[in-house]
Amino acid sequence: MNVYKNLFQTYLREKICSFRDEKQYTQEQMAELLHISPRAYIDQEHGVYGFSALSFVFFLLIIPECEVLIFLNGFKALVKDMEEDNEVA
């Protein structure tokens, strides 16, 4: 299960950072949108800590609805690829 957690945290971090860059938001603005402190956001963005379930939900609420499905399907594809790679090994 820990492998999936790490995979998800990496994927979520990449998507949140990409979203922030695309919107040209500061780390402080992203922290506000995710309802966390700027220090917590910075640590999470740098992988010191993982994003909480609540931060994930707030992220889903700020992206367009059509992108929520894209996000979920992207993670689903990562899981499938990882599982297929493990079957071969």
GIHU-V308055 format. One record per backbone hydrogen bond with DSSP energy under -1.0 kcal/mol. CO is the residue of the C=O (numbers start at 1). NH is the residue of the N-H. E is the energy in kcal/mol with one decimal. If there is no record, write none. Layout:
# GIHU-V308055
CO;NH;E, CO;NH;E
This chain:
# GIHU-V308055
1;5;-2.0, 2;6;-2.6, 3;7;-2.3, 4;8;-2.8, 5;9;-2.8, 6;10;-2.3, 7;11;-2.4, 8;12;-3.3, 9;13;-2.5, 10;14;-2.3, 11;15;-2.2, 12;16;-2.8, 13;17;-2.6, 14;18;-2.3, 15;19;-2.5, 16;20;-2.5, 17;21;-2.6, 18;22;-2.7, 19;23;-2.3, 20;25;-2.1, 26;30;-2.1, 27;31;-2.4, 28;32;-2.1, 29;33;-2.2, 30;34;-2.2, 31;36;-2.6, 37;41;-2.4, 38;42;-2.7, 39;43;-2.4, 40;44;-2.3, 41;45;-3.2, 42;46;-1.8, 43;48;-2.5, 44;47;-1.3, 52;56;-2.2, 53;57;-2.3, 54;58;-2.5, 55;59;-2.3, 56;60;-2.4, 57;61;-1.8, 58;62;-1.1, 59;63;-1.3, 64;67;-1.3, 65;69;-1.1, 66;70;-1.1, 67;71;-2.7, 68;72;-2.5, 69;73;-2.7, 70;74;-2.1, 71;75;-2.0, 72;76;-2.4, 73;77;-2.2, 74;78;-1.7, 75;79;-2.4, 76;80;-2.4, 77;81;-2.6, 78;82;-2.5, 79;83;-2.7, 80;84;-2.5, 81;85;-2.4, 82;86;-2.0, 83;87;-1.5, 84;88;-1.4, 85;89;-1.5
